[in-house]
Amino acid sequence: MQIPTWLQEFYSYNGLFAGKATHCPAKGSYFLVKGITHVSSKQRIGIFRDGPFLPIKTGAASSIYGMMNALVEAVFHDPILIKCYRDDDIELYRTQKFDTLFVNPEDFYFDNSDFLGTLLVGENITYAHIDSAEAVNIQQPFLSKFGIKTIFEVHNIESDLVQQFGDVVLAEYLLEQEKGAVNKADWILLRSEKNLRQMCGINQKVLSKYSLYRGAAKSYDIEYTGPSIADRSGILFLGNLNYTPNLEAVNIIVKQILPRLNKDFVVHIIGDISKANLPSITSENIIFHGRIEDVNSIFAQCRIALAPLNFGSGTRLKILDYMLAGLPVISTMLGAEGLDPYILEHIVIEDDFEKYADIINTGKSIDAVSLFDARNFILGKWSWRSAVSDIVDAYNKLDVV
């Protein structure tokens, strides 16, 4: 199927149809960047990735990065990143714990010569872990010829998400891609029971080959900034603003929450954003930081964090990041979807945006001692060390499929 122009535009931010860089591997060739950690295991996992990866800019990339590092530490499975080369900064990959295999975009998507399959077999890759329905549909047929099994990781039910945006044509296209990916994949990883129900509505074959995998918080780089937060004037929102649900949440903050706040509050927005998506505001009380390497300096200026999400799917791990930093959280019920009941007890759930300012202005939120207990809970149950067991279990199940 020819990829429609509107889908090319949809993906253009991620560079999926960008021109090849001058030092891109030629078709039928590759280069391997060795990581700093060698893992000796009986199973090597190829983690397929196109679009931005390092430096981390998106939630999906952050999740994959955390998963790969956790797999390395788990020792039993050895992940290798299979990266469609998009003018990547190779030096960023030399310092990672995992190996990276860079290939030409034509070999990544259109393997007519069996080059990529032969290469993966040579690298002793047992499984291909892919987080795109389109990529599963393209790559699984030639992977299966080489005895490589395919895992389809579902971050979001993309057809449902785009349907919420109102783009019916794109939603129908993605629906067919998801239906086909369920047919082709050997195993499927889903983020929540809700996502399982949604995928069942698309293709009931998912019921015979799925695992639930909730993801994890970024406990490796978020410091605890509490408990003395009452004298701070910052309000935090964290998220990639090229992702429509996050951008809509920022518009809610700007239009419905910020005007009702006391004048001494400053809203800090952290996350990648293109100029085209940047809201046109001139207020001194809101700062767009863009993507920053160290979020802790901004977290330490904030007294509360927000997740005013109206639509989306998957698990909103930003709430866990907020709580790891010791910040009280106000969220919609949808924004907290997929999280433990224990976590819901430690945040303020509010779907009426007019009430957010009153909660912030009066300081009606969860006490800092309670938040410290919640941080310890997250470090135990929502760390990558804990979450990676779901991934390992899925790989083990593939041995008997």
PASE-439463 format. One record per residue (C-alpha): z, x, y. Coordinates in nm, 2 decimals. Example, Ala and Ser with C-alpha at 12.3 -4.5 7.8 and 13.67 -1.06 7.14 Angstrom:
<site z="0.78" x="1.23" y="-0.45"/>
<site z="0.71" x="1.37" y="-0.11"/>
//
This chain:
<site z="0.00" x="0.00" y="0.00"/>
<site z="-0.09" x="0.13" y="0.35"/>
<site z="0.22" x="0.17" y="0.56"/>
<site z="0.19" x="-0.07" y="0.86"/>
<site z="0.18" x="0.07" y="1.21"/>
<site z="0.50" x="-0.11" y="1.31"/>
<site z="0.68" x="0.05" y="1.02"/>
<site z="0.55" x="0.39" y="1.13"/>
<site z="0.70" x="0.32" y="1.47"/>
<site z="1.02" x="0.20" y="1.31"/>
<site z="1.05" x="0.54" y="1.14"/>
<site z="0.91" x="0.76" y="1.42"/>
<site z="1.26" x="0.85" y="1.55"/>
<site z="1.35" x="1.01" y="1.21"/>
<site z="1.03" x="1.22" y="1.22"/>
<site z="0.89" x="1.07" y="0.89"/>
<site z="0.53" x="1.08" y="1.02"/>
<site z="0.56" x="1.39" y="1.24"/>
<site z="0.31" x="1.67" y="1.23"/>
<site z="0.38" x="1.97" y="1.01"/>
<site z="0.55" x="2.27" y="1.17"/>
<site z="0.36" x="2.60" y="1.17"/>
<site z="0.60" x="2.75" y="0.91"/>
<site z="0.60" x="2.45" y="0.68"/>
<site z="0.54" x="2.53" y="0.31"/>
<site z="0.17" x="2.48" y="0.23"/>
<site z="0.08" x="2.21" y="-0.01"/>
<site z="0.16" x="2.33" y="-0.36"/>
<site z="0.42" x="2.58" y="-0.24"/>
<site z="0.79" x="2.57" y="-0.14"/>
<site z="1.08" x="2.79" y="-0.03"/>
<site z="1.43" x="2.79" y="-0.16"/>
<site z="1.73" x="2.85" y="0.06"/>
<site z="2.03" x="2.96" y="-0.15"/>
<site z="2.37" x="2.83" y="-0.06"/>
<site z="2.69" x="3.03" y="-0.04"/>
<site z="2.84" x="2.87" y="-0.35"/>
<site z="2.70" x="2.90" y="-0.70"/>
<site z="2.79" x="2.62" y="-0.94"/>
<site z="2.74" x="2.66" y="-1.31"/>
<site z="2.71" x="2.32" y="-1.47"/>
<site z="2.51" x="2.14" y="-1.74"/>
<site z="2.37" x="1.89" y="-1.49"/>
<site z="2.18" x="1.96" y="-1.17"/>
<site z="2.12" x="1.68" y="-0.93"/>
<site z="1.83" x="1.67" y="-0.69"/>
<site z="1.93" x="1.49" y="-0.37"/>
<site z="1.61" x="1.38" y="-0.20"/>
<site z="1.60" x="1.37" y="0.18"/>
<site z="1.34" x="1.31" y="0.45"/>
<site z="1.41" x="1.28" y="0.82"/>
<site z="1.70" x="1.45" y="1.01"/>
<site z="1.98" x="1.61" y="0.81"/>
<site z="2.12" x="1.92" y="0.97"/>
<site z="2.27" x="1.91" y="1.22"/>
<site z="2.42" x="1.57" y="1.11"/>
<site z="2.31" x="1.29" y="1.34"/>
<site z="2.32" x="0.97" y="1.13"/>
<site z="2.58" x="0.79" y="0.92"/>
<site z="2.35" x="0.82" y="0.61"/>
<site z="2.31" x="1.19" y="0.66"/>
<site z="2.69" x="1.23" y="0.71"/>
<site z="2.75" x="1.04" y="0.38"/>
<site z="2.50" x="1.25" y="0.18"/>
<site z="2.64" x="1.57" y="0.33"/>
<site z="3.00" x="1.48" y="0.24"/>
<site z="2.89" x="1.37" y="-0.11"/>
<site z="2.71" x="1.70" y="-0.18"/>
<site z="3.00" x="1.91" y="-0.07"/>
<site z="3.23" x="1.70" y="-0.29"/>
<site z="3.00" x="1.74" y="-0.59"/>
<site z="3.01" x="2.12" y="-0.54"/>
<site z="3.39" x="2.12" y="-0.54"/>
<site z="3.39" x="1.89" y="-0.84"/>
<site z="3.21" x="2.18" y="-1.03"/>
<site z="3.07" x="1.96" y="-1.31"/>
<site z="2.76" x="1.86" y="-1.12"/>
<site z="2.54" x="2.10" y="-0.91"/>
<site z="2.36" x="1.93" y="-0.62"/>
<site z="2.04" x="2.08" y="-0.47"/>
<site z="1.89" x="1.92" y="-0.16"/>
<site z="1.52" x="1.84" y="-0.20"/>
<site z="1.41" x="1.84" y="0.16"/>
<site z="1.08" x="1.72" y="0.30"/>
<site z="1.02" x="1.99" y="0.56"/>
<site z="1.02" x="1.85" y="0.91"/>
<site z="1.05" x="2.16" y="1.14"/>
<site z="1.41" x="2.21" y="1.01"/>
<site z="1.63" x="2.50" y="1.14"/>
<site z="1.65" x="2.70" y="0.82"/>
<site z="1.95" x="2.90" y="0.94"/>
<site z="2.17" x="2.58" y="0.93"/>
<site z="2.10" x="2.56" y="0.55"/>
<site z="2.18" x="2.92" y="0.47"/>
<site z="2.55" x="2.86" y="0.54"/>
<site z="2.59" x="2.55" y="0.31"/>
<site z="2.76" x="2.53" y="-0.02"/>
<site z="2.45" x="2.39" y="-0.19"/>
<site z="2.09" x="2.51" y="-0.23"/>
<site z="1.80" x="2.35" y="-0.04"/>
<site z="1.45" x="2.33" y="-0.17"/>
<site z="1.19" x="2.27" y="0.11"/>
<site z="0.86" x="2.12" y="0.02"/>
<site z="0.55" x="2.01" y="0.20"/>
<site z="0.54" x="1.63" y="0.30"/>
<site z="0.23" x="1.58" y="0.09"/>
<site z="0.40" x="1.71" y="-0.22"/>
<site z="0.72" x="1.51" y="-0.14"/>
<site z="0.53" x="1.18" y="-0.12"/>
<site z="0.19" x="1.22" y="-0.29"/>
<site z="0.23" x="1.44" y="-0.59"/>
<site z="-0.12" x="1.42" y="-0.75"/>
<site z="-0.10" x="1.77" y="-0.90"/>
<site z="0.24" x="1.73" y="-1.06"/>
<site z="0.36" x="2.02" y="-0.85"/>
<site z="0.69" x="1.88" y="-0.75"/>
<site z="0.78" x="1.75" y="-1.10"/>
<site z="0.71" x="2.09" y="-1.25"/>
<site z="0.91" x="2.26" y="-0.98"/>
<site z="1.21" x="2.03" y="-1.04"/>
<site z="1.20" x="2.10" y="-1.41"/>
<site z="1.20" x="2.47" y="-1.33"/>
<site z="1.51" x="2.42" y="-1.13"/>
<site z="1.68" x="2.24" y="-1.42"/>
<site z="1.71" x="1.92" y="-1.23"/>
<site z="1.83" x="1.63" y="-1.45"/>
<site z="1.86" x="1.35" y="-1.20"/>
<site z="1.69" x="1.25" y="-0.87"/>
<site z="1.93" x="1.09" y="-0.62"/>
<site z="1.72" x="0.89" y="-0.36"/>
<site z="1.85" x="0.67" y="-0.08"/>
<site z="1.53" x="0.50" y="0.02"/>
<site z="1.36" x="0.21" y="-0.16"/>
<site z="1.01" x="0.33" y="-0.04"/>
<site z="1.08" x="0.68" y="-0.17"/>
<site z="1.20" x="0.55" y="-0.51"/>
<site z="0.88" x="0.35" y="-0.55"/>
<site z="0.67" x="0.65" y="-0.47"/>
<site z="0.86" x="0.92" y="-0.65"/>
<site z="1.00" x="0.76" y="-0.96"/>
<site z="0.67" x="0.73" y="-1.15"/>
<site z="0.60" x="1.10" y="-1.15"/>
<site z="0.97" x="1.19" y="-1.19"/>
<site z="0.99" x="0.99" y="-1.51"/>
<site z="0.69" x="1.18" y="-1.65"/>
<site z="0.91" x="1.49" y="-1.65"/>
<site z="1.21" x="1.32" y="-1.80"/>
<site z="1.40" x="1.31" y="-1.46"/>
<site z="1.61" x="0.99" y="-1.41"/>
<site z="1.63" x="0.82" y="-1.08"/>
<site z="1.94" x="0.70" y="-0.89"/>
<site z="1.88" x="0.46" y="-0.60"/>
<site z="2.16" x="0.48" y="-0.35"/>
<site z="2.17" x="0.17" y="-0.12"/>
<site z="2.34" x="0.23" y="0.21"/>
<site z="2.23" x="-0.10" y="0.35"/>
<site z="2.03" x="-0.40" y="0.23"/>
<site z="1.75" x="-0.31" y="0.47"/>
<site z="1.55" x="-0.63" y="0.43"/>
<site z="1.86" x="-0.84" y="0.52"/>
<site z="1.94" x="-0.61" y="0.81"/>
<site z="1.59" x="-0.63" y="0.96"/>
<site z="1.59" x="-1.01" y="0.90"/>
<site z="1.90" x="-1.02" y="1.13"/>
<site z="1.70" x="-0.84" y="1.39"/>
<site z="1.45" x="-1.12" y="1.37"/>
<site z="1.16" x="-0.91" y="1.24"/>
<site z="1.03" x="-1.14" y="0.96"/>
<site z="0.72" x="-0.93" y="0.88"/>
<site z="0.91" x="-0.60" y="0.84"/>
<site z="1.18" x="-0.78" y="0.64"/>
<site z="0.93" x="-0.91" y="0.39"/>
<site z="0.78" x="-0.57" y="0.35"/>
<site z="1.13" x="-0.41" y="0.29"/>
<site z="1.22" x="-0.69" y="0.05"/>
<site z="0.92" x="-0.60" y="-0.17"/>
<site z="1.02" x="-0.24" y="-0.16"/>
<site z="1.38" x="-0.31" y="-0.26"/>
<site z="1.26" x="-0.54" y="-0.54"/>
<site z="1.03" x="-0.27" y="-0.67"/>
<site z="1.30" x="0.01" y="-0.64"/>
<site z="1.54" x="-0.20" y="-0.85"/>
<site z="1.28" x="-0.23" y="-1.12"/>
<site z="1.20" x="0.14" y="-1.12"/>
<site z="1.54" x="0.31" y="-1.07"/>
<site z="1.74" x="0.40" y="-1.38"/>
<site z="2.07" x="0.34" y="-1.19"/>
<site z="2.17" x="0.19" y="-0.86"/>
<site z="2.46" x="0.27" y="-0.63"/>
<site z="2.59" x="-0.01" y="-0.40"/>
<site z="2.85" x="0.00" y="-0.13"/>
<site z="3.02" x="-0.33" y="-0.18"/>
<site z="3.05" x="-0.65" y="-0.38"/>
<site z="2.86" x="-0.83" y="-0.09"/>
<site z="2.57" x="-0.58" y="-0.12"/>
<site z="2.57" x="-0.65" y="-0.50"/>
<site z="2.54" x="-1.02" y="-0.44"/>
<site z="2.26" x="-0.96" y="-0.19"/>
<site z="2.07" x="-0.73" y="-0.42"/>
<site z="2.11" x="-0.99" y="-0.70"/>
<site z="1.93" x="-1.24" y="-0.48"/>
<site z="1.64" x="-0.99" y="-0.45"/>
<site z="1.63" x="-0.87" y="-0.81"/>
<site z="1.88" x="-0.97" y="-1.08"/>
<site z="1.79" x="-0.66" y="-1.29"/>
<site z="2.04" x="-0.48" y="-1.07"/>
<site z="2.32" x="-0.63" y="-1.29"/>
<site z="2.22" x="-0.42" y="-1.59"/>
<site z="2.24" x="-0.08" y="-1.41"/>
<site z="2.47" x="-0.06" y="-1.11"/>
<site z="2.79" x="0.10" y="-0.99"/>
<site z="2.99" x="0.04" y="-0.67"/>
<site z="3.03" x="0.34" y="-0.45"/>
<site z="3.22" x="0.29" y="-0.13"/>
<site z="3.17" x="0.62" y="0.04"/>
<site z="3.44" x="0.82" y="0.22"/>
<site z="3.58" x="0.91" y="0.56"/>
<site z="3.50" x="1.24" y="0.73"/>
<site z="3.85" x="1.38" y="0.65"/>
<site z="3.71" x="1.73" y="0.66"/>
<site z="3.67" x="1.75" y="1.04"/>
<site z="3.89" x="1.48" y="1.20"/>
<site z="4.23" x="1.58" y="1.33"/>
<site z="4.53" x="1.35" y="1.38"/>
<site z="4.58" x="1.30" y="1.75"/>
<site z="4.88" x="1.07" y="1.75"/>
<site z="5.14" x="0.95" y="1.79"/>
<site z="5.17" x="0.98" y="2.17"/>
<site z="4.87" x="0.77" y="2.28"/>
<site z="5.02" x="0.52" y="2.53"/>
<site z="4.95" x="0.74" y="2.84"/>
<site z="4.58" x="0.79" y="2.75"/>
<site z="4.31" x="0.60" y="2.93"/>
<site z="4.02" x="0.64" y="2.69"/>
<site z="3.85" x="0.38" y="2.47"/>
<site z="3.63" x="0.50" y="2.19"/>
<site z="3.31" x="0.38" y="2.02"/>
<site z="3.15" x="0.60" y="1.75"/>
<site z="2.81" x="0.55" y="1.61"/>
<site z="2.44" x="0.64" y="1.60"/>
<site z="2.29" x="0.43" y="1.88"/>
<site z="1.94" x="0.45" y="1.74"/>
<site z="2.08" x="0.21" y="1.47"/>
<site z="2.04" x="-0.14" y="1.62"/>
<site z="2.38" x="-0.29" y="1.52"/>
<site z="2.56" x="0.00" y="1.69"/>
<site z="2.34" x="-0.03" y="2.00"/>
<site z="2.42" x="-0.40" y="2.01"/>
<site z="2.79" x="-0.33" y="1.99"/>
<site z="2.76" x="-0.09" y="2.29"/>
<site z="2.59" x="-0.37" y="2.48"/>
<site z="2.88" x="-0.60" y="2.40"/>
<site z="3.13" x="-0.33" y="2.52"/>
<site z="2.93" x="-0.28" y="2.85"/>
<site z="2.86" x="-0.65" y="2.93"/>
<site z="3.16" x="-0.84" y="2.78"/>
<site z="3.46" x="-0.60" y="2.75"/>
<site z="3.42" x="-0.33" y="3.02"/>
<site z="3.41" x="-0.57" y="3.32"/>
<site z="3.75" x="-0.73" y="3.21"/>
<site z="3.93" x="-0.40" y="3.17"/>
<site z="4.18" x="-0.24" y="3.42"/>
<site z="4.00" x="0.01" y="3.64"/>
<site z="4.18" x="0.32" y="3.50"/>
<site z="4.02" x="0.28" y="3.15"/>
<site z="3.72" x="0.50" y="3.05"/>
<site z="3.49" x="0.41" y="2.76"/>
<site z="3.37" x="0.71" y="2.56"/>
<site z="3.05" x="0.65" y="2.35"/>
<site z="2.98" x="0.92" y="2.09"/>
<site z="2.66" x="0.92" y="1.89"/>
<site z="2.29" x="1.01" y="1.89"/>
<site z="2.08" x="0.80" y="2.13"/>
<site z="1.72" x="0.81" y="2.26"/>
<site z="1.65" x="0.77" y="2.63"/>
<site z="1.47" x="0.44" y="2.54"/>
<site z="1.79" x="0.29" y="2.40"/>
<site z="2.03" x="0.41" y="2.67"/>
<site z="2.17" x="0.11" y="2.85"/>
<site z="2.10" x="0.11" y="3.22"/>
<site z="2.45" x="0.12" y="3.37"/>
<site z="2.60" x="0.31" y="3.66"/>
<site z="2.97" x="0.26" y="3.60"/>
<site z="3.19" x="0.56" y="3.63"/>
<site z="3.41" x="0.40" y="3.36"/>
<site z="3.17" x="0.47" y="3.07"/>
<site z="3.05" x="0.80" y="2.94"/>
<site z="2.77" x="0.86" y="2.69"/>
<site z="2.85" x="1.19" y="2.52"/>
<site z="2.56" x="1.18" y="2.28"/>
<site z="2.60" x="1.37" y="1.95"/>
<site z="2.88" x="1.63" y="1.98"/>
<site z="2.99" x="1.89" y="1.72"/>
<site z="3.36" x="1.85" y="1.77"/>
<site z="3.47" x="1.49" y="1.82"/>
<site z="3.84" x="1.57" y="1.82"/>
<site z="3.85" x="1.67" y="2.19"/>
<site z="3.73" x="1.31" y="2.28"/>
<site z="3.95" x="1.14" y="2.02"/>
<site z="4.25" x="1.31" y="2.19"/>
<site z="4.17" x="1.14" y="2.52"/>
<site z="4.16" x="0.79" y="2.37"/>
<site z="4.43" x="0.53" y="2.31"/>
<site z="4.22" x="0.27" y="2.12"/>
<site z="3.89" x="0.25" y="1.93"/>
<site z="3.64" x="-0.04" y="1.89"/>
<site z="3.41" x="-0.18" y="1.63"/>
<site z="3.27" x="-0.50" y="1.79"/>
<site z="2.99" x="-0.54" y="1.54"/>
<site z="2.80" x="-0.87" y="1.52"/>
<site z="2.56" x="-0.78" y="1.24"/>
<site z="2.48" x="-0.51" y="0.98"/>
<site z="2.56" x="-0.44" y="0.62"/>
<site z="2.73" x="-0.18" y="0.41"/>
<site z="3.08" x="-0.03" y="0.48"/>
<site z="3.17" x="0.06" y="0.84"/>
<site z="3.33" x="0.40" y="0.78"/>
<site z="3.37" x="0.46" y="1.15"/>
<site z="3.70" x="0.26" y="1.13"/>
<site z="3.83" x="0.51" y="0.88"/>
<site z="3.74" x="0.79" y="1.12"/>
<site z="3.93" x="0.62" y="1.40"/>
<site z="4.24" x="0.57" y="1.18"/>
<site z="4.23" x="0.93" y="1.06"/>
<site z="4.26" x="1.03" y="1.42"/>
<site z="4.56" x="0.80" y="1.46"/>
<site z="4.39" x="0.55" y="1.69"/>
<site z="4.46" x="0.18" y="1.69"/>
<site z="4.14" x="-0.02" y="1.62"/>
<site z="4.00" x="-0.36" y="1.73"/>
<site z="3.72" x="-0.49" y="1.51"/>
<site z="3.53" x="-0.80" y="1.42"/>
<site z="3.57" x="-0.92" y="1.07"/>
<site z="3.21" x="-0.81" y="1.00"/>
<site z="3.29" x="-0.46" y="1.14"/>
<site z="3.57" x="-0.42" y="0.88"/>
<site z="3.37" x="-0.55" y="0.59"/>
<site z="3.41" x="-0.36" y="0.26"/>
<site z="3.75" x="-0.20" y="0.35"/>
<site z="4.08" x="-0.23" y="0.16"/>
<site z="4.31" x="-0.52" y="0.25"/>
<site z="4.57" x="-0.25" y="0.33"/>
<site z="4.35" x="-0.11" y="0.60"/>
<site z="4.29" x="-0.46" y="0.74"/>
<site z="4.66" x="-0.49" y="0.78"/>
<site z="4.66" x="-0.19" y="1.01"/>
<site z="4.39" x="-0.29" y="1.25"/>
<site z="4.34" x="-0.59" y="1.49"/>
<site z="4.07" x="-0.83" y="1.37"/>
<site z="3.92" x="-1.03" y="1.66"/>
<site z="3.58" x="-1.20" y="1.67"/>
<site z="3.62" x="-1.33" y="2.03"/>
<site z="3.50" x="-1.05" y="2.26"/>
<site z="3.67" x="-1.21" y="2.56"/>
<site z="4.01" x="-1.13" y="2.41"/>
<site z="3.94" x="-0.76" y="2.36"/>
<site z="4.02" x="-0.67" y="2.72"/>
<site z="4.35" x="-0.85" y="2.71"/>
<site z="4.45" x="-0.67" y="2.39"/>
<site z="4.36" x="-0.33" y="2.55"/>
<site z="4.51" x="-0.40" y="2.90"/>
<site z="4.84" x="-0.52" y="2.75"/>
<site z="4.87" x="-0.27" y="2.48"/>
<site z="4.89" x="-0.53" y="2.20"/>
<site z="4.79" x="-0.31" y="1.90"/>
<site z="4.93" x="-0.15" y="1.59"/>
<site z="5.22" x="0.09" y="1.64"/>
<site z="5.16" x="0.47" y="1.59"/>
<site z="5.40" x="0.51" y="1.30"/>
<site z="5.21" x="0.25" y="1.10"/>
<site z="4.89" x="0.42" y="1.18"/>
<site z="5.02" x="0.75" y="1.05"/>
<site z="5.10" x="0.58" y="0.72"/>
<site z="4.74" x="0.44" y="0.72"/>
<site z="4.60" x="0.79" y="0.77"/>
<site z="4.78" x="0.91" y="0.46"/>
<site z="4.65" x="0.62" y="0.27"/>
<site z="4.29" x="0.70" y="0.38"/>
<site z="4.33" x="1.07" y="0.29"/>
<site z="4.44" x="0.96" y="-0.06"/>
<site z="4.20" x="0.68" y="-0.14"/>
<site z="3.90" x="0.73" y="0.10"/>
<site z="3.86" x="1.10" y="0.08"/>
<site z="3.55" x="1.26" y="-0.06"/>
<site z="3.76" x="1.41" y="-0.34"/>
<site z="3.85" x="1.06" y="-0.45"/>
<site z="3.51" x="0.89" y="-0.38"/>
<site z="3.30" x="1.14" y="-0.56"/>
<site z="3.45" x="1.02" y="-0.89"/>
<site z="3.23" x="0.70" y="-0.85"/>
<site z="2.92" x="0.92" y="-0.82"/>
<site z="3.01" x="1.14" y="-1.12"/>
<site z="3.08" x="0.82" y="-1.32"/>
<site z="2.73" x="0.69" y="-1.23"/>
<site z="2.57" x="1.02" y="-1.34"/>
<site z="2.76" x="1.00" y="-1.67"/>
<site z="2.64" x="0.65" y="-1.73"/>
<site z="2.28" x="0.77" y="-1.70"/>
<site z="2.34" x="0.98" y="-2.01"/>
<site z="2.37" x="0.66" y="-2.22"/>
<site z="2.10" x="0.45" y="-2.04"/>
//
